């Protein structure tokens, strides 16, 4: 998954052509109140490819380019976003057991970069992100990942809940953390196909998404201080997963 040089797609027709060709796009900046047949086509194509549209004032667009942008600029993605089902099929065809991450509301790009580093080091194959409400995989995220975002599959989906359904249909268990959970992180089985949902540090995993999970766990604390950085917590969880897959016994065994 090679890095792509950061660039902009300027103008309506160039963007339509890029969307139709399947070019990886991070997001589309569309001037407020922009209208017309081509704008409608852009909106339709963006929905089909799970590309978020951000409505912005014309001053924002003018600040990015002096060219005739026609009310629309797209930011080319630094990574190639992949289809979740295709990634599942690819991982399974290689004879490996899926170990995925799902990020719900993680907006700090440095955390995303750090999570990617840990994911690669611990053998996770994919990170699932929503098309909205997550930090952009920009230059800062790339730098924080130390190249890890080039080495792991990134799946961008329109609905995390639907992604959970797709995981279940493929026999992949879904785990999430819950401070009041009875089981500790090392009590769950990570040797089976599984995906761990990591939520925003403030609100955690959204209730509707947590409700769809198969099992809950907590990370035990020695002190009465339950505020872990999301990337640190992810490291603890994935290390337990790697340890189990290497056949190392947990403390509880």
N, C-alpha and C positions, 0 to 999 in steps of 0.2 A: 504494500500500500504506500505508494510514493507520495512525498510532499509535492504540492503544487504551488507555484509562485503566486503570491497574493495579487489579485487584479480585480478590476471592476468591469462589469458589462453595462454599457451606457446606451440608453435609448430603447424604444419599445420593440421594434422589429428584431434588432440584434438579440434582445433577451428572449423573444419568442423562439428564435432559431436555436439559441443555446438550450432552452428548456426542452424543445422537441428532440434535440440531439442527445439528451441525457447528461448534459454537463453538470458536474457537482457544484451546487450553489448553496452558500451558507444562509443567506437571507436576501429578501428583496425590499428595497426602500422605495415606497410609492408615495408620490405627492398626494396630500389630502385633497379630496374632491376630484381627483383625476378620473376621467371617464372616457368612454369610447369603446368601440368593438375590440380593439387590440388590448386594451386594459382588461376587458372581460376575459379575453383569451388568456392573458397572463395570470389572472386570478384562477381560472380553471386549471391551467397547467401546474400552477404552484400547489394546488390542492392535491392533484394526482401524484406529485412527487414529494409531498410532505415538506414543502419549503415555506417557512414562515414569511408573511408580508408585514412590514412595519410601516404604518402611515406616518409621514413626516411632513413638516412645512417645507416650502420650496427653498428656504434659506439653508436647510440641511443639505439638500442636493447640490445647491450652488457652491457650498463649502467643500464638496468632494471633487468637483470637476468644473471646468470652465466651458466644457463642450455642451452641445445641445442635447440635454438628457431627456427631454420630452416628458419629464415628470417621473422618471423611473431609473433607478440604478440598482444593479444586483452585485452582491459581493461573492466572488468565487470562493468556494470552500477550499481549505488547505488539505482536507482529506476526502476520500471518496466514500460517501455514505452508502451502506449496503442494505439489501433487503434481509430482514430477519430470517425468513424461512430459508433463503439461500444459504445464509451463514450456518444455520442449524444443520442443513443437509451437508454442507461442506465439512463441518467439524465431525459429524458422525461418519461420513465417508472416509475420513482419515483414520478412523478407528480410535478416536479420543472421546472421552466422556465430557459432555458440555459442562462448563463452569462459567456462568455469565454473571454480569453485573447490570443492574438497572438503576439509573440515577433519576430521582424524583425531586425536582426543585433545587438541585445543587447549582448555584449560580456563580460561585467564586471560581474563576478559571484556573487559579493556582491549585485549588483543591482538586479540580478535574485532572489537571496535569499530574499531580501527585498520585491520584487514584490510578491513573493509567500506568504509571511506573510500577506501582505495587501489583496491579493486575497482571502485567506481563511477567514480573518476577515470580509470581505465585502460580502461573500457569493458566490464568483465566483467558478465554479465547475471544470474548466479545463484551462490549459495553453498549447497552441500550439506552438511548436518550429520547426525550420527546422533541417534537419540532418547535415547541415553545416552552418558556419557563426554565431554561437551562443555560448555563454559561456558554458563550460562543467558543468554538474551538479555533481561536485566533492565534496570533503569533505568541502571545504571552502563555497561553495554554500549551502550545507546542514546546516552548522553552522550558516550562515547568515540568513537562513530561520527559524531558531529556531524550526525546526521540521515541518514547514508548507509544505515542499516538500513531506512529507510523507502523507499529508492529502488532497492533491489535485491531480486530474488526469493530467498526463503529456502525451501529444500526440506529437510524433515526426514524421514529414512528409517529404517526398522527395521534395515536392513543396508547398510553401505557397499559390501560386496562385491557384493550384488545391484544396487546403484546403478551400480557399474562395469559390470556386465553390461548394464544398461539403456542406459548411455551407448554401449557398443559396438554394441548392436543398432540404435542410431540413428546410427551412423557417426561417433561422437565419440571421438577418440583420448584416451588417458589418460596423463599424464606425472607423474613424481615424481622428487624429488631423491635422490641417492645420492652420498655423499662420494667413493666409489671409481669413479664413472661415468667413462667415457671422453669423453663429450660435455659441452661446456660449455652453460650455459643458453641462450646465443645461437646454438647449433648446431641447435636444434630448430625445427620449423616451427610457428609459432603462428597462421599465416594460415588454417589448416584448422580445422574444428570440433574443439575440444580442451577438456580439463578437467585442471587441475593439482591434485594431492593435496598438501596441506601437513600435516605431522605435528607431534606434540609436540616441543618443543625438546630434551627429554631422550632419549626413545626413538626419535624420528623416526616415519616411517610404519610401521605394523605390517607384518611380513614377508608375511603372507598377502595383504595388500592390495597391497603393492608388487609382489608376484609377478604380479598381474593387470594391471599397468601395461604400456603399449605401448613406452615409452621412458624412459630414466633420464638425468638430467643433474646436473651439479654447478655450483655458483657458484664461479668461480675467486677465490682470495684472494692478495693481495700479500704478506701476512704469514702465518706459521704459526700461525694462530689461527682455528679453524673453528667458532666459536660465534656464530652470527647469531641475533638475535631473530626469531621466526617472522613477525611483522608486517613487519619490515624486509626479510627474505628474500622475502616475498610481494610487496612493493613492487618489488624488483629484477626478479622474474620477470614480473610483470604489465606493468612498464614496457617490458621487452623485447618482450612480446606486442603492446602498443600500438604500439611503434615499427615492428615488422614490418608490422602492419596499416595503418600510415600510409605504408608504402613507403620507410621510411628504412633504408639499408643498415647492417648490423651491422659491427663491427670486423673480424670474421673474413672478410667478403666482399671 
